[in-house]
Amino acid sequence: MVYLDYNATTPVDPRVADAMAPFLHEEFGNPSSLHAYGEHAKTAVENARDHVAALLGCHTDEVVFTSGGSESNNAAIKGVAFTLRQKGYHIITTQIEHSAIHSPCKFLERLGFFVDYLPVDRYGLVKVSDVEAAIRPTTILISVMHANNEVGTIEPIQAIGQLARSRGILMHTDAAQSVGKIPTLVDDLKVDLLSIAGHKFYAPKGVGALYIRQGVQLEPLVHGAGHESGRRAGTENVPLIVALGKACELAAKELDSRWGHSLAMRDHLYDNLKKMFGRKLHLNGHPTERVPNTLNVSIEGQFGQELLKKIPEVAASTGSACHSQSREMSFVLRAMGVPEKVGCGAVRFSVGQWTTVGDIETVSELLQLRVLQSNARS
């Protein structure tokens, strides 16, 4: 098997697993306890918070641990809405956000909030001018993802964040697909809220974080005791928090090398595919402004799902449910205006730190063997 689905989830880095292991066994204390067991756990949680803050370039008290990206997104969107609903009831987002953004927005619409879902261009980019035009006196939040999970396009978050700040509007970004791949310093991005999902950069599933800029008040998503400075109730999941902290520490140290390696592997695969399929190969997403590990391509005459069935040795993804009987193109590609005959052939290959040149060559050879030869026979 060749694993090229790092955008879906990443393997846990062995160094991350080693860091969390003691907190599954001998270091089992509750961080709220006053005895030594509790103190050890509390220290571990705060050390992890330090590493998350260092990766984001923020203060430690601006980091709230969550169960993952979906909870972070929900906490940000619902928290702003419930806190500021006396000030306004309008939210701006885009048509290509993850369901963890769209679903809470739809929920809020049922409660009387108004949400604008802005279009994107053929590369998946939202226009800053469209964001500005959508702003109303009642706008309380703008939420635009940092990098799209399907095509990898990087949105102009800094410009949108600066616009939001100039209008006194809170700015949130879902950075699940960018943290650990490209710089995500919150001051550079001009954001007030930022969501992290640990399993997208070599931590286990089930842990994440929400950056909340100092001075921003949010109604908690989970009520209870005063954990996380009263912003997220529930006894801290110490092993997973330690794991997230270690993943952030490693990401901060290795960001440049990971970027270079992913870019080399991704472009090597793309070059091979261009040689094989020529003009029948279509790149989905921005040619340069996208995360370095993501390659979303379509091959004319191929349905994405059926293409992957031809190469079961390769783990990759397709956002479209297109085959000879049914054609349900990815909502992201549809929003980008990708023609159906192209969009139905879309496959997302996403590489990571353990992808090798041998993996890329194996995938290329399998595609050549299974696709080109099957075309020749037909």
N, C-alpha and C positions, 0 to 999 in steps of 0.2 A: 504493500500500500504506500502511496505517496500522499502526504497530507498537504493540501493547498487550500485550506479553509480557515485560516487564522483569523479572519474577520468574524467568523461564527463563534469560535472560542480558541484559546491557545492552550497548549500543554502547560502544566504547572512546572515552572523552573525548579530543578532539584534544590537549588540554593534557597528558594522560597519554602519548599516543603521541609527542608532541614530547619529553617528558622521557626516554623510553626509547630514542629513536632513536640518539643517539650511542653507546650501548652495544651496538648491533647492528653498528657500523662501526668507528670509530677507537678507541673505548674498549673493547677486546675482552679485556683482561687477566683473568687468574685471580686472584681475591681472596686466594688463599693464596700467591701469588708475592711475593717480597721486593723486586722491582724496581719502577720507577715505574708501569708498566702495572698491576701487581698492586695497588699502593697506591691508584691512582685507583679501581679497581674496589671495593676494600675500603671506601674512604671512601664511595662511592655506596651500598653495601649498608648501612653503618651509618647513613647519613643517612636511608635508607628506614625502617630499624628505628626511628629516632627518631620519624618521622611516624606509624607504626603505634602505637607506645607512647603518643604524644600523644592519638590518637583514642580509645584504650582507657583512658587514665588510668593507665598502668602503667609499670614500669621497663623500660628497653630490654633488659636481660638476661632479661626474662620473655617475649620475643617470639622465636618460632622460625618461620622461613620454611618453607613446604611447597609442594606442587604444587597445593593447592586445598582446598576444604572436605571432600571425601571423605577425603583423606589426614589432614587435621587431626583429623577425627572418629575415624578408625581409630587414629591415634597416641595419642589421649587414652584411648580405651576399652581398647584392647589394652595400652597402656603401663601403665595403672593395674592392670589385671588381672594382668599378668605380674609387676609389681613387688610387689603386695600379696597375692598368692595364698596366702602363708603366714598372712596375717592373716584373710582371709575370701574368700568365693567368690560373694557375692551382689551383683547389680547391679539398680538400679531405673531404669526408663525409662517411656515412654508408648506407647500404641498408635498415635499419629499421627506418630511421628518419621520423618525421611527414611530411605531405604534405607541411606544411609551410616552410620546408627546401628543400624538393625535387623539389617543383614547381619553386622557384626562381633559383635553380641550373639549372633546365632544360631551364629556360628563358635565363640564362647566356650562356648556351651551344649554343643557337641560335645566340648569339652575338660573338661567337668565343672562348669562354672560354672552358677549358677541366676540367671535373669533374670525379674523381674516387669515385665510390660507393663501399665501402669495405664490404666484407662478415662478418658474425658473426658466432659464434659457436652455438651449440644446446641449450645453455642457453640464447642466445641473446647478448653475449659479443663480442665486437670487440677486436682483439689482438693488443697490442701496437706494436708488431713487424711488423704486417701488415701495420700499419700507417707509421712506419719508412721506410718500404720498398717502400711505395707509394710516398714518398717525392721526388720532383724534384727540380732542381735549380729555376724553375718558380713557385713553390708553394707559394701562398700568404695567404692561409687561410685553417685551419682545423676546421670543425664543426661537433661535436659529441654530441648527446643529453646526458643529465645527467642521466635521468631515462626514460625508454621506457614507453609510454602511454598504451600499450596493456598488456605487461607481467610484467612490473615494474622493470626489470633488471637495476641495477645501473652500468654504464659504468666506466672504469678506467680513469676518467677525469684528475685526478691529474698527473698521469704518462704521459698521452698524452700531457697535458698542459706543463709539464716540458720538454718533447721532443720538442714541438713546440717552446718553448722559447729558447732552446739551438740552434735551427736552424734559429732563427730570423723570425719565421712564426707566424702570429696572430692566436689565438685560441678562438673559440666561442663555447658556449654550450647552448642548449635549455633546460632551467631548469623549464619549465612550470609544469612538474609533480613532481618536487622535492622540490621546494621552499615551505616552511611551513610544510614539512613532515620530512625532514632530514636536517642536516647542509648544508648551501650553502655559506660559506665564500669564497669570490673570491680569496683571497690570498692563502688559502689552496688548492683550485681547480686549481690554476695556469692558470686562464683564463684571456683573454683580453676583452671579450664580453660575456654577459650573458643575456638571455631573460626570462622575467617574464610574466605570465598571471594571473591577479587578480582573475578571477572567478574559478580558481583551488584551491584557499585557502580562500574562504568565503568572497571575495569582489564581487561586481557586474560584470556582463559581460561588455566588452567594454573598459576596462582599463588595462594597463600593464606598463612595464618599460624595458628599455635596459640599462644595465651597460656597460659603455665604459671606459676602463682604461685610466688614465691621459696620454696624449701624443699620443693616437691613434686618427688619423684623419679619419673621414668618410664623404663621399659625402652624403648630406641629401637625404632621400627618398622623403620628402615633402619640397618643396621650397616656400618661402614667406617671411614674416617678421622675425625678429630675435628672435622668441620664443625659449625657452630651450637652451639659449646660442648659437642660430643660428643653432642648430642641428636637430630641428623638428618644422617646422612652423605650426601655427594655434593657435588660442586662447585656452588657457588651459581649459580642462573640469574639473573645480574646484570640483564639487560634487564627481565625480568618483575618482579624484586624492586624495581627502581627505579620501574617502573610502579605497583606496588601502593603504594609509599610516596607517590607523587604523588597517587594516588586517595584515600589516607587524608588527606593534607594538604588536598585540596580538600573532602573530606567534612566535615572538622572546621570549615572556614571557612564552608561553605555549608549546614550541616545544617538550620538554621531555614528558610532560603528554600526548600530542596528539600522540606522537610516541608509547608510552606504550599502550594507549587505542586501537589504530588502530591495533597494533600487536596482542593484546589479542583477539580482535574481528575476525581478519582475520584467525588466527590460530585455533580459536574455530570452525569456519565454516569449515576449511580444515579438522580438526579432525573428525567432524561429517560426512563429505562427504566420508572420507576414511573408516569409519565404515560402511557406507551404500553401497559403490560401490567397495571397495577393489581394486583388481588389474585392474579393468576397469577404474579407475580414474587416470588421467595423469596430472601432474603439468607442466605447460608451463612457462618457465622462470627460473631464477637462484633460487635454493632452499634457499639460505641465502642472497645473494647480490641483494636484491630488496627492493623497498620502502615498508614500513610496512603495507600499507593499501591495497595492490593489490594482488588479487588471481585470476589467469587465469588457468582454469582447463578444461580438456576434459573428457567426459564420453564416452567410447567405445559404439558404437551402437546408439548414439544420435547425431542429427544435432543441432548445437548451436541455430540457429534461432527457430527451432521447439521445442527445450527444453524450451526456454523462453516463447513460446506461451502456453506451458502447465502450466506455473506459472505466469499468467498476473498480479497477485498481487505483483510481485517483479520487481523492476526496475533495470536492469543490462544490460550489453552490450555483443555483439559478433562482432568480427572483420571480421568474415567470412560469406560470403553469400552462405552457403551450405544447400541444402535440397535435397529431393529425385530426383528432376528434374535438378538441377543445383548445381555445386560444384565449388565455387570460394573461395579458402582458403585465409585467411589473408596474405598479402604480408610479414608481419612481421614473422608469423609462417612459411611461405614458406622459407624465408631467413634463418630461424633457422634450416631448414631441418626436420621439424615436418612432419611425414607421413600424407598423406591426410585423412586417416580414423580416425586419431587422431585429426588433425587440424580442421576438419569440425565439430567436437563436442565441440569446444572451447567456453567457456563463461567466461567473465571477471566480477568478483564481486569486487567492490572497496568500502571500508568502510570509515567512517569519524567520526568526533567528536561527532555526535549525534546518531551513531549506538549503539544499545543496545544488551544485551544478548538475550532479548526477540525477537528482530529482527532476530538474527541468528537462534534461535530456530524455529521461524515461517518459515523462508526460508527452513531450514532443513526438517521440517515436511511436507511442501508443496512438496518438491522434493521427499520425500519418498512416499507420497500419490499419486502424479501424475505420477512419472516416474517408480518407482518400481512396482506399481500396474498395470500400463499400460503394462509393460514388462511381468508381470505374465499373463495378459489376452491374450497377443499375443503369 
